[in-house]
Amino acid sequence: MEKFKCNWQSVGSQANIRYKCGYCGTDTSPSNGWHTDNQNGLIGYALICTYCNRPSFVETQSNVVLKTTPSVVFGNQVNGLPDDLQQLYDEARKCTSIGAHTSAVLTCRKILMHVAVEKGAPKGKGFIDYVDYLADNNYIPPDGREWVDHIRSKSNEANHEILIMDIKDSDDLISFTEMLLRLVYEFKHRLKKDTINTDTKKENGTN
């Protein structure tokens, strides 16, 4: 890793430096922090997130943010997941924050297999069998078939060929996986919560 060669300065005002926190995902712009000297437009900042209070290193060039450490994870939180799927989905997202994009792709593949088995598919089948099971049993919308073929293709490449997946590959597969998990789990979870809240209000005599 190339050494960041600029000298650090004292804590001070850091106006107009906006970044997305790699810990909590907040779009933040701290008012104070530490910075390096300016070396041909290259400046590094150590900034504290205004929401979670954790530090990030922000590398800029001519006031444009080039990189943050830790990096932002891909995808968004999905509610209502079974514990094992929650763990796998979190793992896939964390892989993207450290540039482990092949690992993220392979974890997405495993998530699809878990979803299919959890929804009734027999164990011990091949990956394509599980993809077909999800599509044939309407867990994937008809217009999502192209995405199914895409995730199947990318996952097979990562698993069976000596290919390194890149940032676009993992971004695509995390996005698809998030969509699938929302359709299969989160919407049902929200409906269940709404039903419980409605029943509770009726019992309490409130509207």
NORRA-V779324 format. One record per pair of residues at least 12 apart in sequence whose C-alpha atoms are under 6 Angstrom apart, sorted by the first residue. I is the first residue (numbers start at 0). GAP is how many residues later the second one is. Records with the same first field share a line. If there is no record, write none. Layout:
# NORRA-V779324
I = GAP ; GAP
This chain:
# NORRA-V779324
5 = 30 ; 31
6 = 29 ; 30
7 = 27 ; 28
8 = 26 ; 27
10 = 22 ; 23
11 = 20 ; 21
12 = 18 ; 19
13 = 17 ; 18
14 = 16
16 = 12
21 = 48 ; 49 ; 50
29 = 20
32 = 13 ; 14
33 = 12
40 = 20 ; 21
41 = 18 ; 19
42 = 17
43 = 14 ; 15
44 = 12 ; 13
55 = 13
56 = 12
70 = 26
71 = 25
72 = 20 ; 21 ; 23 ; 24
73 = 19
74 = 99
78 = 107
79 = 105 ; 106 ; 109
91 = 12 ; 15
100 = 64 ; 65 ; 69
101 = 62 ; 63
103 = 66
104 = 65
108 = 46
112 = 17
115 = 14
